[in-house]
Amino acid sequence: MKRAFRLVGLDCANCAAKMEHAISKLDGVEDVSISFMTTKMTLTTGDGAMDAVLAEAEKIIKRVDPDVVIKRA
């Protein structure tokens, strides 16, 4: 399953790279890409894993930059 999200408040390219690297290591993640320029995250997971992966990804994002809000694109 593939979904796109907007990362509102993302203002640091290094932070985006840290988020992408950490999220890519989560169980169930097939692919993830975070574009600092477009503030867009594209997340691909196995069937049925999206909700669990997204919850963990949100924790990672908040740890790296507490001001970022994830919105469905």
Secondary structure, DSSP 4 states (H G I P E B T S, - for coil): -EEEEEEET---HHHHHHHHHHHHTSTTEEEEEEETTTTEEEEEE-TT-HHHHHHHHHHHHHHH-TT-EEEE-
